[in-house]
Amino acid sequence: MTEADVKQLILSIVKPLVSEPEAIAITTAQDAHFLNFNLSVAPEDVGRVIGKHGRVAQAIRTIVYSIRIDGPLRVRLNIVDD
């Protein structure tokens, strides 16, 4: 899978959860071992994406972490709370 495929997967998972889908933004950053996908949503939607006790966020991360991208890097999803 490529970086664009992972972004599309995250969008397709998160879009039905939020009330303002146009506010979804995904940026990427690379470090030594990980390709970090930083997900930001509208402030009122952060709780919906995280869920009770972080269960929704953990479910999303389980799906995203199972993906292998081209190259040696692993995928990491960060939910950014501005």
Phi and psi restraints in degrees (range 20) as a CNS / XPLOR table:
assign (resid 1 and name C) (resid 2 and name N)
       (resid 2 and name CA) (resid 2 and name C) 1.0 -101.6 20.0 2
assign (resid 2 and name N) (resid 2 and name CA)
       (resid 2 and name C) (resid 3 and name N) 1.0 172.6 20.0 2
assign (resid 2 and name C) (resid 3 and name N)
       (resid 3 and name CA) (resid 3 and name C) 1.0 -60.9 20.0 2
assign (resid 3 and name N) (resid 3 and name CA)
       (resid 3 and name C) (resid 4 and name N) 1.0 -39.4 20.0 2
assign (resid 3 and name C) (resid 4 and name N)
       (resid 4 and name CA) (resid 4 and name C) 1.0 -65.6 20.0 2
assign (resid 4 and name N) (resid 4 and name CA)
       (resid 4 and name C) (resid 5 and name N) 1.0 -36.8 20.0 2
assign (resid 4 and name C) (resid 5 and name N)
       (resid 5 and name CA) (resid 5 and name C) 1.0 -64.3 20.0 2
assign (resid 5 and name N) (resid 5 and name CA)
       (resid 5 and name C) (resid 6 and name N) 1.0 -40.7 20.0 2
assign (resid 5 and name C) (resid 6 and name N)
       (resid 6 and name CA) (resid 6 and name C) 1.0 -66.2 20.0 2
assign (resid 6 and name N) (resid 6 and name CA)
       (resid 6 and name C) (resid 7 and name N) 1.0 -41.6 20.0 2
assign (resid 6 and name C) (resid 7 and name N)
       (resid 7 and name CA) (resid 7 and name C) 1.0 -60.4 20.0 2
assign (resid 7 and name N) (resid 7 and name CA)
       (resid 7 and name C) (resid 8 and name N) 1.0 -43.2 20.0 2
assign (resid 7 and name C) (resid 8 and name N)
       (resid 8 and name CA) (resid 8 and name C) 1.0 -64.6 20.0 2
assign (resid 8 and name N) (resid 8 and name CA)
       (resid 8 and name C) (resid 9 and name N) 1.0 -39.1 20.0 2
assign (resid 8 and name C) (resid 9 and name N)
       (resid 9 and name CA) (resid 9 and name C) 1.0 -62.8 20.0 2
assign (resid 9 and name N) (resid 9 and name CA)
       (resid 9 and name C) (resid 10 and name N) 1.0 -45.7 20.0 2
assign (resid 9 and name C) (resid 10 and name N)
       (resid 10 and name CA) (resid 10 and name C) 1.0 -62.2 20.0 2
assign (resid 10 and name N) (resid 10 and name CA)
       (resid 10 and name C) (resid 11 and name N) 1.0 -43.4 20.0 2
assign (resid 10 and name C) (resid 11 and name N)
       (resid 11 and name CA) (resid 11 and name C) 1.0 -61.1 20.0 2
assign (resid 11 and name N) (resid 11 and name CA)
       (resid 11 and name C) (resid 12 and name N) 1.0 -42.9 20.0 2
assign (resid 11 and name C) (resid 12 and name N)
       (resid 12 and name CA) (resid 12 and name C) 1.0 -68.4 20.0 2
assign (resid 12 and name N) (resid 12 and name CA)
       (resid 12 and name C) (resid 13 and name N) 1.0 -26.3 20.0 2
assign (resid 12 and name C) (resid 13 and name N)
       (resid 13 and name CA) (resid 13 and name C) 1.0 -79.5 20.0 2
assign (resid 13 and name N) (resid 13 and name CA)
       (resid 13 and name C) (resid 14 and name N) 1.0 -43.4 20.0 2
assign (resid 13 and name C) (resid 14 and name N)
       (resid 14 and name CA) (resid 14 and name C) 1.0 -82.0 20.0 2
assign (resid 14 and name N) (resid 14 and name CA)
       (resid 14 and name C) (resid 15 and name N) 1.0 -33.6 20.0 2
assign (resid 14 and name C) (resid 15 and name N)
       (resid 15 and name CA) (resid 15 and name C) 1.0 -54.3 20.0 2
assign (resid 15 and name N) (resid 15 and name CA)
       (resid 15 and name C) (resid 16 and name N) 1.0 -45.0 20.0 2
assign (resid 15 and name C) (resid 16 and name N)
       (resid 16 and name CA) (resid 16 and name C) 1.0 -69.7 20.0 2
assign (resid 16 and name N) (resid 16 and name CA)
       (resid 16 and name C) (resid 17 and name N) 1.0 -16.3 20.0 2
assign (resid 16 and name C) (resid 17 and name N)
       (resid 17 and name CA) (resid 17 and name C) 1.0 -81.9 20.0 2
assign (resid 17 and name N) (resid 17 and name CA)
       (resid 17 and name C) (resid 18 and name N) 1.0 -25.1 20.0 2
assign (resid 17 and name C) (resid 18 and name N)
       (resid 18 and name CA) (resid 18 and name C) 1.0 -102.2 20.0 2
assign (resid 18 and name N) (resid 18 and name CA)
       (resid 18 and name C) (resid 19 and name N) 1.0 158.6 20.0 2
assign (resid 18 and name C) (resid 19 and name N)
       (resid 19 and name CA) (resid 19 and name C) 1.0 -89.6 20.0 2
assign (resid 19 and name N) (resid 19 and name CA)
       (resid 19 and name C) (resid 20 and name N) 1.0 -20.2 20.0 2
assign (resid 19 and name C) (resid 20 and name N)
       (resid 20 and name CA) (resid 20 and name C) 1.0 -122.4 20.0 2
assign (resid 20 and name N) (resid 20 and name CA)
       (resid 20 and name C) (resid 21 and name N) 1.0 81.1 20.0 2
assign (resid 20 and name C) (resid 21 and name N)
       (resid 21 and name CA) (resid 21 and name C) 1.0 -66.3 20.0 2
assign (resid 21 and name N) (resid 21 and name CA)
       (resid 21 and name C) (resid 22 and name N) 1.0 -21.8 20.0 2
assign (resid 21 and name C) (resid 22 and name N)
       (resid 22 and name CA) (resid 22 and name C) 1.0 -72.7 20.0 2
assign (resid 22 and name N) (resid 22 and name CA)
       (resid 22 and name C) (resid 23 and name N) 1.0 -14.1 20.0 2
assign (resid 22 and name C) (resid 23 and name N)
       (resid 23 and name CA) (resid 23 and name C) 1.0 -89.2 20.0 2
assign (resid 23 and name N) (resid 23 and name CA)
       (resid 23 and name C) (resid 24 and name N) 1.0 -1.2 20.0 2
assign (resid 23 and name C) (resid 24 and name N)
       (resid 24 and name CA) (resid 24 and name C) 1.0 -71.9 20.0 2
assign (resid 24 and name N) (resid 24 and name CA)
       (resid 24 and name C) (resid 25 and name N) 1.0 130.7 20.0 2
assign (resid 24 and name C) (resid 25 and name N)
       (resid 25 and name CA) (resid 25 and name C) 1.0 -136.1 20.0 2
assign (resid 25 and name N) (resid 25 and name CA)
       (resid 25 and name C) (resid 26 and name N) 1.0 133.8 20.0 2
assign (resid 25 and name C) (resid 26 and name N)
       (resid 26 and name CA) (resid 26 and name C) 1.0 -124.9 20.0 2
assign (resid 26 and name N) (resid 26 and name CA)
       (resid 26 and name C) (resid 27 and name N) 1.0 121.5 20.0 2
assign (resid 26 and name C) (resid 27 and name N)
       (resid 27 and name CA) (resid 27 and name C) 1.0 -116.4 20.0 2
assign (resid 27 and name N) (resid 27 and name CA)
       (resid 27 and name C) (resid 28 and name N) 1.0 158.4 20.0 2
assign (resid 27 and name C) (resid 28 and name N)
       (resid 28 and name CA) (resid 28 and name C) 1.0 -121.6 20.0 2
assign (resid 28 and name N) (resid 28 and name CA)
       (resid 28 and name C) (resid 29 and name N) 1.0 148.1 20.0 2
assign (resid 28 and name C) (resid 29 and name N)
       (resid 29 and name CA) (resid 29 and name C) 1.0 -143.4 20.0 2
assign (resid 29 and name N) (resid 29 and name CA)
       (resid 29 and name C) (resid 30 and name N) 1.0 143.5 20.0 2
assign (resid 29 and name C) (resid 30 and name N)
       (resid 30 and name CA) (resid 30 and name C) 1.0 -116.9 20.0 2
assign (resid 30 and name N) (resid 30 and name CA)
       (resid 30 and name C) (resid 31 and name N) 1.0 134.3 20.0 2
assign (resid 30 and name C) (resid 31 and name N)
       (resid 31 and name CA) (resid 31 and name C) 1.0 -123.4 20.0 2
assign (resid 31 and name N) (resid 31 and name CA)
       (resid 31 and name C) (resid 32 and name N) 1.0 -162.0 20.0 2
assign (resid 31 and name C) (resid 32 and name N)
       (resid 32 and name CA) (resid 32 and name C) 1.0 -62.6 20.0 2
assign (resid 32 and name N) (resid 32 and name CA)
       (resid 32 and name C) (resid 33 and name N) 1.0 -38.1 20.0 2
assign (resid 32 and name C) (resid 33 and name N)
       (resid 33 and name CA) (resid 33 and name C) 1.0 -120.4 20.0 2
assign (resid 33 and name N) (resid 33 and name CA)
       (resid 33 and name C) (resid 34 and name N) 1.0 -13.7 20.0 2
assign (resid 33 and name C) (resid 34 and name N)
       (resid 34 and name CA) (resid 34 and name C) 1.0 -129.4 20.0 2
assign (resid 34 and name N) (resid 34 and name CA)
       (resid 34 and name C) (resid 35 and name N) 1.0 150.9 20.0 2
assign (resid 34 and name C) (resid 35 and name N)
       (resid 35 and name CA) (resid 35 and name C) 1.0 -105.4 20.0 2
assign (resid 35 and name N) (resid 35 and name CA)
       (resid 35 and name C) (resid 36 and name N) 1.0 106.9 20.0 2
assign (resid 35 and name C) (resid 36 and name N)
       (resid 36 and name CA) (resid 36 and name C) 1.0 -88.0 20.0 2
assign (resid 36 and name N) (resid 36 and name CA)
       (resid 36 and name C) (resid 37 and name N) 1.0 127.0 20.0 2
assign (resid 36 and name C) (resid 37 and name N)
       (resid 37 and name CA) (resid 37 and name C) 1.0 -105.1 20.0 2
assign (resid 37 and name N) (resid 37 and name CA)
       (resid 37 and name C) (resid 38 and name N) 1.0 115.1 20.0 2
assign (resid 37 and name C) (resid 38 and name N)
       (resid 38 and name CA) (resid 38 and name C) 1.0 -98.9 20.0 2
assign (resid 38 and name N) (resid 38 and name CA)
       (resid 38 and name C) (resid 39 and name N) 1.0 113.1 20.0 2
assign (resid 38 and name C) (resid 39 and name N)
       (resid 39 and name CA) (resid 39 and name C) 1.0 -100.0 20.0 2
assign (resid 39 and name N) (resid 39 and name CA)
       (resid 39 and name C) (resid 40 and name N) 1.0 126.0 20.0 2
assign (resid 39 and name C) (resid 40 and name N)
       (resid 40 and name CA) (resid 40 and name C) 1.0 -126.6 20.0 2
assign (resid 40 and name N) (resid 40 and name CA)
       (resid 40 and name C) (resid 41 and name N) 1.0 139.2 20.0 2
assign (resid 40 and name C) (resid 41 and name N)
       (resid 41 and name CA) (resid 41 and name C) 1.0 -129.4 20.0 2
assign (resid 41 and name N) (resid 41 and name CA)
       (resid 41 and name C) (resid 42 and name N) 1.0 175.9 20.0 2
assign (resid 41 and name C) (resid 42 and name N)
       (resid 42 and name CA) (resid 42 and name C) 1.0 -60.7 20.0 2
assign (resid 42 and name N) (resid 42 and name CA)
       (resid 42 and name C) (resid 43 and name N) 1.0 148.6 20.0 2
assign (resid 42 and name C) (resid 43 and name N)
       (resid 43 and name CA) (resid 43 and name C) 1.0 -55.9 20.0 2
assign (resid 43 and name N) (resid 43 and name CA)
       (resid 43 and name C) (resid 44 and name N) 1.0 -34.4 20.0 2
assign (resid 43 and name C) (resid 44 and name N)
       (resid 44 and name CA) (resid 44 and name C) 1.0 -77.3 20.0 2
assign (resid 44 and name N) (resid 44 and name CA)
       (resid 44 and name C) (resid 45 and name N) 1.0 -11.7 20.0 2
assign (resid 44 and name C) (resid 45 and name N)
       (resid 45 and name CA) (resid 45 and name C) 1.0 -98.4 20.0 2
assign (resid 45 and name N) (resid 45 and name CA)
       (resid 45 and name C) (resid 46 and name N) 1.0 -6.0 20.0 2
assign (resid 45 and name C) (resid 46 and name N)
       (resid 46 and name CA) (resid 46 and name C) 1.0 -60.5 20.0 2
assign (resid 46 and name N) (resid 46 and name CA)
       (resid 46 and name C) (resid 47 and name N) 1.0 -42.9 20.0 2
assign (resid 46 and name C) (resid 47 and name N)
       (resid 47 and name CA) (resid 47 and name C) 1.0 -63.3 20.0 2
assign (resid 47 and name N) (resid 47 and name CA)
       (resid 47 and name C) (resid 48 and name N) 1.0 -34.2 20.0 2
assign (resid 47 and name C) (resid 48 and name N)
       (resid 48 and name CA) (resid 48 and name C) 1.0 -68.3 20.0 2
assign (resid 48 and name N) (resid 48 and name CA)
       (resid 48 and name C) (resid 49 and name N) 1.0 -37.4 20.0 2
assign (resid 48 and name C) (resid 49 and name N)
       (resid 49 and name CA) (resid 49 and name C) 1.0 -75.0 20.0 2
assign (resid 49 and name N) (resid 49 and name CA)
       (resid 49 and name C) (resid 50 and name N) 1.0 -35.6 20.0 2
assign (resid 49 and name C) (resid 50 and name N)
       (resid 50 and name CA) (resid 50 and name C) 1.0 -78.2 20.0 2
assign (resid 50 and name N) (resid 50 and name CA)
       (resid 50 and name C) (resid 51 and name N) 1.0 -43.2 20.0 2
assign (resid 50 and name C) (resid 51 and name N)
       (resid 51 and name CA) (resid 51 and name C) 1.0 80.2 20.0 2
assign (resid 51 and name N) (resid 51 and name CA)
       (resid 51 and name C) (resid 52 and name N) 1.0 173.7 20.0 2
assign (resid 51 and name C) (resid 52 and name N)
       (resid 52 and name CA) (resid 52 and name C) 1.0 -67.5 20.0 2
assign (resid 52 and name N) (resid 52 and name CA)
       (resid 52 and name C) (resid 53 and name N) 1.0 127.0 20.0 2
assign (resid 52 and name C) (resid 53 and name N)
       (resid 53 and name CA) (resid 53 and name C) 1.0 57.3 20.0 2
assign (resid 53 and name N) (resid 53 and name CA)
       (resid 53 and name C) (resid 54 and name N) 1.0 22.8 20.0 2
assign (resid 53 and name C) (resid 54 and name N)
       (resid 54 and name CA) (resid 54 and name C) 1.0 74.8 20.0 2
assign (resid 54 and name N) (resid 54 and name CA)
       (resid 54 and name C) (resid 55 and name N) 1.0 18.1 20.0 2
assign (resid 54 and name C) (resid 55 and name N)
       (resid 55 and name CA) (resid 55 and name C) 1.0 -69.8 20.0 2
assign (resid 55 and name N) (resid 55 and name CA)
       (resid 55 and name C) (resid 56 and name N) 1.0 -39.2 20.0 2
assign (resid 55 and name C) (resid 56 and name N)
       (resid 56 and name CA) (resid 56 and name C) 1.0 -67.3 20.0 2
assign (resid 56 and name N) (resid 56 and name CA)
       (resid 56 and name C) (resid 57 and name N) 1.0 -44.8 20.0 2
assign (resid 56 and name C) (resid 57 and name N)
       (resid 57 and name CA) (resid 57 and name C) 1.0 -61.2 20.0 2
assign (resid 57 and name N) (resid 57 and name CA)
       (resid 57 and name C) (resid 58 and name N) 1.0 -40.3 20.0 2
assign (resid 57 and name C) (resid 58 and name N)
       (resid 58 and name CA) (resid 58 and name C) 1.0 -65.7 20.0 2
assign (resid 58 and name N) (resid 58 and name CA)
       (resid 58 and name C) (resid 59 and name N) 1.0 -38.2 20.0 2
assign (resid 58 and name C) (resid 59 and name N)
       (resid 59 and name CA) (resid 59 and name C) 1.0 -65.6 20.0 2
assign (resid 59 and name N) (resid 59 and name CA)
       (resid 59 and name C) (resid 60 and name N) 1.0 -42.4 20.0 2
assign (resid 59 and name C) (resid 60 and name N)
       (resid 60 and name CA) (resid 60 and name C) 1.0 -63.1 20.0 2
assign (resid 60 and name N) (resid 60 and name CA)
       (resid 60 and name C) (resid 61 and name N) 1.0 -44.5 20.0 2
assign (resid 60 and name C) (resid 61 and name N)
       (resid 61 and name CA) (resid 61 and name C) 1.0 -63.9 20.0 2
assign (resid 61 and name N) (resid 61 and name CA)
       (resid 61 and name C) (resid 62 and name N) 1.0 -37.1 20.0 2
assign (resid 61 and name C) (resid 62 and name N)
       (resid 62 and name CA) (resid 62 and name C) 1.0 -58.9 20.0 2
assign (resid 62 and name N) (resid 62 and name CA)
       (resid 62 and name C) (resid 63 and name N) 1.0 -43.3 20.0 2
assign (resid 62 and name C) (resid 63 and name N)
       (resid 63 and name CA) (resid 63 and name C) 1.0 -67.4 20.0 2
assign (resid 63 and name N) (resid 63 and name CA)
       (resid 63 and name C) (resid 64 and name N) 1.0 -46.8 20.0 2
assign (resid 63 and name C) (resid 64 and name N)
       (resid 64 and name CA) (resid 64 and name C) 1.0 -67.9 20.0 2
assign (resid 64 and name N) (resid 64 and name CA)
       (resid 64 and name C) (resid 65 and name N) 1.0 -38.3 20.0 2
assign (resid 64 and name C) (resid 65 and name N)
       (resid 65 and name CA) (resid 65 and name C) 1.0 -70.2 20.0 2
assign (resid 65 and name N) (resid 65 and name CA)
       (resid 65 and name C) (resid 66 and name N) 1.0 -18.3 20.0 2
assign (resid 65 and name C) (resid 66 and name N)
       (resid 66 and name CA) (resid 66 and name C) 1.0 -78.9 20.0 2
assign (resid 66 and name N) (resid 66 and name CA)
       (resid 66 and name C) (resid 67 and name N) 1.0 -7.0 20.0 2
assign (resid 66 and name C) (resid 67 and name N)
       (resid 67 and name CA) (resid 67 and name C) 1.0 -83.8 20.0 2
assign (resid 67 and name N) (resid 67 and name CA)
       (resid 67 and name C) (resid 68 and name N) 1.0 136.9 20.0 2
assign (resid 67 and name C) (resid 68 and name N)
       (resid 68 and name CA) (resid 68 and name C) 1.0 -107.3 20.0 2
assign (resid 68 and name N) (resid 68 and name CA)
       (resid 68 and name C) (resid 69 and name N) 1.0 123.1 20.0 2
assign (resid 68 and name C) (resid 69 and name N)
       (resid 69 and name CA) (resid 69 and name C) 1.0 -96.0 20.0 2
assign (resid 69 and name N) (resid 69 and name CA)
       (resid 69 and name C) (resid 70 and name N) 1.0 168.5 20.0 2
assign (resid 69 and name C) (resid 70 and name N)
       (resid 70 and name CA) (resid 70 and name C) 1.0 -66.7 20.0 2
assign (resid 70 and name N) (resid 70 and name CA)
       (resid 70 and name C) (resid 71 and name N) 1.0 123.8 20.0 2
assign (resid 70 and name C) (resid 71 and name N)
       (resid 71 and name CA) (resid 71 and name C) 1.0 108.9 20.0 2
assign (resid 71 and name N) (resid 71 and name CA)
       (resid 71 and name C) (resid 72 and name N) 1.0 -178.7 20.0 2
assign (resid 71 and name C) (resid 72 and name N)
       (resid 72 and name CA) (resid 72 and name C) 1.0 -83.2 20.0 2
assign (resid 72 and name N) (resid 72 and name CA)
       (resid 72 and name C) (resid 73 and name N) 1.0 -7.8 20.0 2
assign (resid 72 and name C) (resid 73 and name N)
       (resid 73 and name CA) (resid 73 and name C) 1.0 -76.4 20.0 2
assign (resid 73 and name N) (resid 73 and name CA)
       (resid 73 and name C) (resid 74 and name N) 1.0 150.2 20.0 2
assign (resid 73 and name C) (resid 74 and name N)
       (resid 74 and name CA) (resid 74 and name C) 1.0 -102.7 20.0 2
assign (resid 74 and name N) (resid 74 and name CA)
       (resid 74 and name C) (resid 75 and name N) 1.0 161.1 20.0 2
assign (resid 74 and name C) (resid 75 and name N)
       (resid 75 and name CA) (resid 75 and name C) 1.0 -97.3 20.0 2
assign (resid 75 and name N) (resid 75 and name CA)
       (resid 75 and name C) (resid 76 and name N) 1.0 139.4 20.0 2
assign (resid 75 and name C) (resid 76 and name N)
       (resid 76 and name CA) (resid 76 and name C) 1.0 -134.7 20.0 2
assign (resid 76 and name N) (resid 76 and name CA)
       (resid 76 and name C) (resid 77 and name N) 1.0 137.4 20.0 2
assign (resid 76 and name C) (resid 77 and name N)
       (resid 77 and name CA) (resid 77 and name C) 1.0 -112.0 20.0 2
assign (resid 77 and name N) (resid 77 and name CA)
       (resid 77 and name C) (resid 78 and name N) 1.0 124.1 20.0 2
assign (resid 77 and name C) (resid 78 and name N)
       (resid 78 and name CA) (resid 78 and name C) 1.0 -114.7 20.0 2
assign (resid 78 and name N) (resid 78 and name CA)
       (resid 78 and name C) (resid 79 and name N) 1.0 131.7 20.0 2
assign (resid 78 and name C) (resid 79 and name N)
       (resid 79 and name CA) (resid 79 and name C) 1.0 -98.3 20.0 2
assign (resid 79 and name N) (resid 79 and name CA)
       (resid 79 and name C) (resid 80 and name N) 1.0 115.0 20.0 2
assign (resid 79 and name C) (resid 80 and name N)
       (resid 80 and name CA) (resid 80 and name C) 1.0 -91.2 20.0 2
assign (resid 80 and name N) (resid 80 and name CA)
       (resid 80 and name C) (resid 81 and name N) 1.0 124.5 20.0 2
assign (resid 80 and name C) (resid 81 and name N)
       (resid 81 and name CA) (resid 81 and name C) 1.0 -107.3 20.0 2
assign (resid 81 and name N) (resid 81 and name CA)
       (resid 81 and name C) (resid 82 and name N) 1.0 104.0 20.0 2
